[in-house]
Amino acid sequence: MEMEIKLDYADVNWQFVSETLKRVGMAYGEPAAHKKAFENSRVTVFIYREGQLIGFGRAISDDVFQAAIYDIAVVPEYQARGIGKIIIKTIMDKLSNCNFILYAAPGKEGFYQTLGFRKMKTGMALFLKAPQMKERGFTE
């Protein structure tokens, strides 16, 4: 399958980003909020097939020690084809000297484990919408 990897967010359809996150069961907001989040990220990755956005992700980082990966999503029609792996590997290559953290959607931990990620014993979170995040399985 021919794919194009873009590292910039020029010409991204932010409405599509928001809708994709909703479709795959991830947190989503207004398109402008996603645009701002990606603009404020250190690394952004967008995967296109025949000019259509089919996957994306981003990372924030201090470029020295730590990086956090967010918003890894692939449209359902293209899942299980290695696209998520390409997004993660591209981010990791761009920040190769950093430790990485992320939180996986409940049930998706196995995908990240295949890429070398391991569950943390001391991970902590303080969510703005704590009851909803507990309901979704992110906290105890």
C-alpha positions as CSV (number, residue, x, y, z in Angstrom):
1,M,0.0,0.0,0.0
2,E,1.5,3.4,-1.1
3,M,1.5,5.8,1.8
4,E,2.9,9.3,2.2
5,I,4.3,10.4,5.6
6,K,4.1,14.1,6.4
7,L,5.7,15.7,9.4
8,D,4.0,19.1,9.1
9,Y,0.4,20.0,9.6
10,A,0.0,22.2,6.6
11,D,-3.3,21.6,4.9
12,V,-4.6,19.2,7.6
13,N,-8.4,18.9,7.8
14,W,-8.8,19.4,11.5
15,Q,-12.5,18.5,11.3
16,F,-11.4,15.1,10.0
17,V,-8.9,14.8,12.9
18,S,-11.6,15.5,15.4
19,E,-14.1,13.1,13.7
20,T,-11.5,10.3,13.5
21,L,-10.6,10.6,17.2
22,K,-14.3,10.3,18.0
23,R,-14.8,7.3,15.6
24,V,-12.0,5.4,17.3
25,G,-13.2,6.1,20.8
26,M,-10.6,8.6,21.9
27,A,-10.9,12.0,23.5
28,Y,-11.8,14.6,21.0
29,G,-12.7,18.3,20.9
30,E,-13.3,21.1,18.5
31,P,-11.2,21.1,15.4
32,A,-9.4,24.4,16.4
33,A,-8.4,22.7,19.7
34,H,-6.7,19.8,17.9
35,K,-5.0,22.2,15.5
36,K,-3.5,24.1,18.5
37,A,-2.5,20.9,20.2
38,F,-0.6,19.7,17.1
39,E,0.9,23.1,16.5
40,N,2.3,23.1,20.1
41,S,3.8,19.6,19.7
42,R,7.4,18.8,19.0
43,V,6.8,16.1,16.5
44,T,3.7,15.6,14.3
45,V,3.1,12.7,11.9
46,F,0.3,12.4,9.3
47,I,-0.1,9.4,7.1
48,Y,-1.9,9.9,3.7
49,R,-3.0,7.4,1.1
50,E,-4.0,8.8,-2.3
51,G,-4.3,12.2,-0.8
52,Q,-6.6,11.1,2.1
53,L,-5.5,11.4,5.7
54,I,-5.7,7.9,7.2
55,G,-3.6,8.2,10.4
56,F,-1.8,10.7,12.7
57,G,-0.1,11.2,16.0
58,R,2.0,13.7,17.9
59,A,4.5,14.0,20.7
60,I,5.5,16.7,23.1
61,S,9.1,16.8,24.4
62,D,11.9,18.6,26.1
63,D,14.2,17.2,23.3
64,V,16.7,16.0,26.0
65,F,15.2,13.5,28.3
66,Q,11.4,13.0,28.0
67,A,8.7,12.8,25.4
68,A,5.0,12.0,25.7
69,I,3.0,10.5,22.8
70,Y,-0.6,11.6,22.2
71,D,-3.4,11.2,19.7
72,I,-2.2,8.1,17.8
73,A,-5.2,7.3,15.6
74,V,-5.8,5.4,12.4
75,V,-9.2,5.4,10.6
76,P,-10.9,2.1,11.2
77,E,-10.8,1.1,7.6
78,Y,-7.0,1.1,7.7
79,Q,-6.4,-0.4,11.2
80,A,-4.3,-3.5,11.6
81,R,-2.1,-2.7,8.6
82,G,0.9,-1.4,10.4
83,I,0.1,2.3,10.1
84,G,0.0,2.9,13.9
85,K,3.4,1.3,14.1
86,I,4.7,3.6,11.4
87,I,3.4,6.7,13.3
88,I,5.0,5.6,16.6
89,K,8.3,4.6,15.0
90,T,8.5,7.9,13.2
91,I,7.9,9.8,16.4
92,M,10.5,7.7,18.2
93,D,13.1,8.2,15.5
94,K,12.7,12.0,15.7
95,L,13.2,11.9,19.5
96,S,15.6,9.0,19.7
97,N,17.4,10.2,22.8
98,C,14.2,10.5,24.9
99,N,12.3,8.2,27.2
100,F,8.6,7.9,26.1
101,I,5.4,7.8,28.0
102,L,1.8,7.5,26.8
103,Y,-1.5,6.3,28.0
104,A,-3.2,3.8,25.9
105,A,-6.9,3.5,25.5
106,P,-8.2,0.6,27.6
107,G,-7.8,-2.6,25.6
108,K,-5.1,-1.1,23.3
109,E,-2.2,-1.8,25.7
110,G,-1.1,-4.9,23.7
111,F,-0.5,-2.8,20.6
112,Y,2.0,-0.6,22.5
113,Q,3.6,-3.6,24.2
114,T,4.5,-5.0,20.7
115,L,6.5,-1.8,20.2
116,G,8.5,-2.2,23.4
117,F,6.3,-0.2,25.8
118,R,5.7,-1.6,29.3
119,K,3.1,-0.7,31.9
120,M,4.3,1.6,34.6
121,K,3.9,0.8,38.3
122,T,3.9,4.4,39.5
123,G,2.0,6.2,36.7
124,M,-0.3,8.9,38.1
125,A,-2.8,11.2,36.4
126,L,-4.9,14.2,37.3
127,F,-7.7,14.6,34.7
128,L,-10.0,17.6,34.3
129,K,-12.8,15.2,33.7
130,A,-11.9,12.6,36.3
131,P,-15.3,10.8,36.6
132,Q,-15.4,10.2,32.8
133,M,-11.8,9.0,32.7
134,K,-12.5,6.6,35.6
135,E,-15.6,5.4,33.8
136,R,-13.6,4.7,30.6
137,G,-11.0,2.7,32.6
138,F,-8.1,5.1,32.8
139,T,-8.0,5.4,36.6
140,E,-9.0,3.4,39.6
